[in-house]
Amino acid sequence: MAGRSSKAAHEHKEHAPTSVRCAVLTVSDSRTLATDETGRILRLCLQRAGHKVVYYDYVPDLVREVRYCVREAHGPPYRCDLL
């Protein structure tokens, strides 16, 4: 059984992209772009791993605002693979 898992994982990795288009969205009532240290670190880590951060924003903790940004990040022109 373990042999099949290893083979499946290897095949999956073989066909997986090496880079994806990413969005980082900070949801906070107290952060701003200037004070969002976690978002800055996450963007840096993604970029160092070879990914493209094509969308970054922060929104207050309101469902309507979060939904809007998620839709925006997934649609043109950003077309993010990962949020």
Summary of the structure (lengths in Angstrom):
residues: 83
radius of gyration: 16.2
end to end distance: 33.2
largest distance: 50.1
contacts: 192
relative contact order: 0.22
helix: 46%
strand: 19%
